[in-house]
Amino acid sequence: MGNRRRVAERRKTKPAVIGGMIAVVVAGAGFGVYVLYGGGAAADDRTQPTSASADDKAKDIPSGPLSATEVTTAAQTFLTAWQQGKVAAAAAATDDAKSATALLTGYTKDAHIKGVTLTPGTRTGDKVPFSVKATVSYKGTEKPLAYDSALTVVRDTGTGKPRVGWHSAVAHPDLQDGDTLVTGESGTPPIKAFDRNGGELTEAKYSSLGTVLDGLREKYGKIAGGKAGIELRVIRGKSSKSSDKTLLELSKGTPGTVKTTLNPTLQAAAEQQVAKKARSSVVVMRPSTGEILAVANASHGFNTAFQGSLAPGSTMKVITSSLLIDKGLASADKAHPCPKYFTYGGWKFQNDDKFEIKGGTFKASFARSCNTAFISQAPDLENDDLTKQAQQVFGLGLNNWAIGVPSFDGSVPVQSAAQMAASLIGQGAVRMNPLNMASVSATVESGTFKQPYLVSPTVDNRTLATASRSLSANTLSQLRELMAYTAAYGTAAEAMSGVTGNVGAKTGSAEVDGQKKPNGWFTAYRGDLAAAGVVQQGGHGGDTAGPIVASLLKMGG
């Protein structure tokens, strides 16, 4: 991406004193425990003197950075009350008493967790880590529970006093705001998942697959032939994109079996590759069938590879190029403008380092990822042209993929003016993930959109998505020529060095407001393998995601 006016990447974001008691930490038995002296009920220290004027009150409200004593005291107050089962007092020590009350009440009543012991760790600034040891007890069955969590102390916006900043993750790190904890007979029996060769897939063996295995259980647990056990589970909130998660098995159920399309060799290699790059994700699939062969994420809490929603940057130019060729606005070997700047809809767009190509072809512009070569065609396009191309040819943005686990199917909304122009280069409101972009390369390689899938549709008789039309022979031939040239001589050449055979590639760098570095993207194919990856905040795609994708393509084709 060039240094143009940036398009925002929208993101949604979602100690009271114990009266008459003194909380201290006593070392013993290898960890600290809270011991309380004195008695009395929790006092409300939020009350302000009524005789003071409004100005005096404002002057009396503490502000500025929290002291070490304030952080430690607030943490002790909260943890002590929680440990003693005093939910109201613990919640009052947070900045969101209502939400804290609901979750901490459910912690005991719904999750059936008792005998809680909380041990604080060493404070770092405003953050205090702590360990939890407890027992989960349900209908005569008990099992110990142990995990680590952390809290952050903040100033109350009304009183300025130190409070624990409440998020559900304080109670358990696997919780997102809106989630609940429940212990009981799991509504969905457990499953054992297997790769295409019959080997069992476990999170211990493939660390990226935790969210995938959760999704497989949620989808197939009731039809895979298993029997439910008793478990402590995270039940996701209505707005969550994640699957429910088992935290502890009190009694094992009988698992059913689910076979996937994953290739164990490629999966292991994908895991190794993403482990080298923080915030990286990758997907490998087979263009001729749509089978997903590998999926891996460096971060394991959310499946960015399948469910991410990120601007794809210049990898989107594969779709845009197909549109321009279809409409006769570009041709691989014909002259095409690539000026330093192009203004459209009131925005001035430019290329990386303000380069220009004088007298060059469209192929040269594609290979060097010239932004203005695409922006300059916006005046000749309708607002919905790109949306239709993505939906009708590449099967994107219709919310109808059924891959076997939760996925996001891409989004190319109808835009106008500058936002429409930005969409042509993968910015604006366009959103994709590695699965979507691997599918784009797969469509170019095979000539027809084949919906990706992780579990064969014959398992549950589900219908796979299809595209309403295919690229013309002329457009398809030119698109393959563009991607092959880019892999050999363009921005993808360094990464694709040594990847032989029928190959094609496209790089991308997507700017995100608030990030010092763009997200690096790379999508490519080699024979009957297609792959795409992203490294968030990594920089240029050819340097970051490119080596990950290329290394996996070298393994087959």
HUKALIN-V280675 format. One record per residue. N is the residue number from 0. SS is DSSP state (2 for helix, 1 for strand, 0 for the rest). OMEGA is omega as a letter, one per 40 degrees, with the letter a starting at -180 (none if undefined). Layout:
n = [N/N]
ss = [SS/SS]
omega = [OMEGA/OMEGA]
This chain:
n = [0/1/2/3/4/5/6/7/8/9/10/11/12/13/14/15/16/17/18/19/20/21/22/23/24/25/26/27/28/29/30/31/32/33/34/35/36/37/38/39/40/41/42/43/44/45/46/47/48/49/50/51/52/53/54/55/56/57/58/59/60/61/62/63/64/65/66/67/68/69/70/71/72/73/74/75/76/77/78/79/80/81/82/83/84/85/86/87/88/89/90/91/92/93/94/95/96/97/98/99/100/101/102/103/104/105/106/107/108/109/110/111/112/113/114/115/116/117/118/119/120/121/122/123/124/125/126/127/128/129/130/131/132/133/134/135/136/137/138/139/140/141/142/143/144/145/146/147/148/149/150/151/152/153/154/155/156/157/158/159/160/161/162/163/164/165/166/167/168/169/170/171/172/173/174/175/176/177/178/179/180/181/182/183/184/185/186/187/188/189/190/191/192/193/194/195/196/197/198/199/200/201/202/203/204/205/206/207/208/209/210/211/212/213/214/215/216/217/218/219/220/221/222/223/224/225/226/227/228/229/230/231/232/233/234/235/236/237/238/239/240/241/242/243/244/245/246/247/248/249/250/251/252/253/254/255/256/257/258/259/260/261/262/263/264/265/266/267/268/269/270/271/272/273/274/275/276/277/278/279/280/281/282/283/284/285/286/287/288/289/290/291/292/293/294/295/296/297/298/299/300/301/302/303/304/305/306/307/308/309/310/311/312/313/314/315/316/317/318/319/320/321/322/323/324/325/326/327/328/329/330/331/332/333/334/335/336/337/338/339/340/341/342/343/344/345/346/347/348/349/350/351/352/353/354/355/356/357/358/359/360/361/362/363/364/365/366/367/368/369/370/371/372/373/374/375/376/377/378/379/380/381/382/383/384/385/386/387/388/389/390/391/392/393/394/395/396/397/398/399/400/401/402/403/404/405/406/407/408/409/410/411/412/413/414/415/416/417/418/419/420/421/422/423/424/425/426/427/428/429/430/431/432/433/434/435/436/437/438/439/440/441/442/443/444/445/446/447/448/449/450/451/452/453/454/455/456/457/458/459/460/461/462/463/464/465/466/467/468/469/470/471/472/473/474/475/476/477/478/479/480/481/482/483/484/485/486/487/488/489/490/491/492/493/494/495/496/497/498/499/500/501/502/503/504/505/506/507/508/509/510/511/512/513/514/515/516/517/518/519/520/521/522/523/524/525/526/527/528/529/530/531/532/533/534/535/536/537/538/539/540/541/542/543/544/545/546/547/548/549/550/551/552/553/554/555/556]
ss = [0/0/0/0/0/0/0/0/0/0/0/0/0/0/0/0/0/1/0/0/1/1/1/1/1/1/1/1/0/0/1/1/1/1/1/1/1/1/0/0/0/1/0/0/0/0/0/0/0/0/0/0/0/2/2/2/2/2/2/2/0/0/0/0/0/0/0/2/2/2/2/2/2/2/2/2/2/2/2/2/2/2/2/0/0/0/2/2/2/2/2/2/0/1/0/0/2/2/2/2/2/2/2/2/2/2/2/2/2/0/0/0/1/1/1/1/1/1/1/1/0/0/0/1/0/0/1/1/1/1/1/1/1/1/1/1/1/1/0/0/1/1/1/1/1/1/1/1/1/1/1/1/1/1/1/0/0/0/0/0/0/1/1/1/0/0/0/2/2/2/0/0/0/0/0/0/0/0/0/1/1/1/1/1/1/0/0/0/0/0/1/1/1/1/0/0/0/0/0/1/1/0/0/0/0/0/2/2/2/2/2/2/2/2/2/2/2/2/2/2/0/0/0/0/0/0/1/0/0/1/1/1/1/1/1/0/0/0/0/0/0/0/0/0/1/1/1/1/1/1/1/0/0/1/0/1/1/1/1/0/0/0/0/2/2/2/2/2/2/2/2/2/2/2/0/0/0/0/0/1/1/1/1/1/1/0/0/0/0/0/1/1/1/1/1/1/1/0/0/0/0/0/0/2/2/2/2/0/0/1/0/0/2/2/2/2/2/2/2/2/2/2/2/2/2/2/0/0/0/0/0/0/0/0/1/0/0/1/0/0/1/1/1/1/0/0/1/1/1/1/0/2/2/2/0/0/1/0/0/0/1/2/2/2/2/2/2/2/0/0/2/2/2/2/2/0/0/2/2/2/0/0/0/0/2/2/2/2/2/2/2/2/0/0/0/0/0/0/0/0/0/0/0/0/0/0/0/0/0/0/1/0/0/0/0/0/2/2/2/2/2/2/2/0/0/0/0/0/0/0/1/1/0/2/2/2/2/2/2/2/2/2/2/2/2/2/0/0/0/0/0/0/1/0/0/0/0/0/0/0/0/0/0/0/0/0/0/0/0/0/0/0/2/2/2/2/2/2/2/2/2/2/2/2/2/2/2/2/2/0/0/0/2/2/2/2/0/0/0/0/0/0/1/1/1/1/1/1/1/1/0/0/0/0/0/0/0/0/1/1/1/1/1/1/1/1/0/0/1/1/1/1/1/1/1/0/0/0/0/0/0/0/0/0/2/2/2/2/2/2/2/2/2/0/0/0/0]
omega = [i/i/i/i/a/i/a/i/a/i/i/i/a/none/i/a/i/a/i/a/i/a/i/i/a/i/i/i/i/i/a/i/i/i/a/i/i/a/i/a/i/a/i/a/i/a/i/i/a/a/a/i/i/a/i/i/a/a/a/a/i/i/i/a/i/i/i/i/i/a/a/a/i/i/i/a/a/a/i/i/i/a/a/i/i/a/a/a/i/a/i/i/i/i/i/a/a/a/i/i/a/a/a/i/i/i/a/a/a/a/i/i/a/i/a/i/a/a/a/i/a/i/i/a/a/a/i/i/i/i/a/i/a/i/i/a/a/i/i/i/a/i/i/i/i/i/i/i/a/i/i/a/a/i/i/a/a/a/a/a/a/i/i/i/a/i/a/a/i/a/i/a/i/a/i/i/a/i/i/i/a/i/i/i/a/a/a/i/i/i/i/i/a/i/a/a/i/i/a/i/i/i/i/a/a/a/i/a/a/a/i/i/i/i/i/i/a/a/a/a/a/a/a/i/a/i/a/i/i/a/i/a/i/i/a/i/a/a/a/i/a/i/i/a/i/i/a/i/i/i/a/i/i/a/i/a/i/i/i/i/a/i/a/a/i/i/i/i/i/i/a/a/a/i/a/a/i/i/i/i/a/i/i/i/a/a/a/a/a/a/i/a/i/i/a/i/i/i/a/a/a/a/i/a/a/a/i/i/a/i/a/i/a/i/i/a/i/i/a/i/i/i/a/i/i/a/i/i/i/i/a/a/i/i/a/a/i/a/i/a/i/a/i/i/i/i/i/a/i/i/i/a/i/a/i/i/a/i/a/i/i/i/i/i/i/a/i/i/i/a/a/i/i/i/a/i/a/a/a/a/i/a/a/a/a/i/i/a/a/a/a/a/a/i/a/i/i/i/a/i/i/a/a/i/i/i/i/a/a/a/i/a/i/a/i/i/a/a/i/i/i/i/a/i/i/i/a/a/i/a/a/i/a/i/i/a/i/i/i/i/i/i/i/a/a/a/a/i/i/a/i/i/a/i/a/i/i/a/a/i/i/a/i/i/i/i/a/i/i/i/i/a/a/a/a/i/a/a/i/i/i/a/i/i/i/i/a/a/a/a/i/a/a/a/a/i/a/i/a/i/i/a/i/a/i/i/i/i/a/i/i/i/i/i/i/i/i/i/a/a/i/i/a/i/i/a/a/i/i/a/i/i/i/i/a/a/a/a/a/a/a/a/a/i/a/a/i/a/a/a/i/i/i/a/a/i/none]
